[in-house]
Amino acid sequence: MDFDKELDARGLNCPLPILRVKKTLAEMTGGQALKVVATDSGSVKDFQAFCRQTGNELLESSEGNGEYTFLIKKKA
């Protein structure tokens, strides 16, 4: 998966992963992709809802070894 920036949200619990993603996306330009790695199991639903509400696109979501990886494309 190609991405422009990566955010390590391991060890953070809700709402910190979402807040960090929101801040990071604000620094990026439209169309760029952000890779997020989190350990909070609630982040799966959180990022789905976040993308729905903000208009950003959740390109990919995967789980493995207790970590959740997301690829979010910033809206143009």
Secondary structure, 3 states (H helix, E strand, C coil): CCCCEEEEECCCCCCHHHHHHHHHHHCCCCCCEEEEEECCCCHHHHHHHHHHHHCCEEEEEEEECCEEEEEEECCC
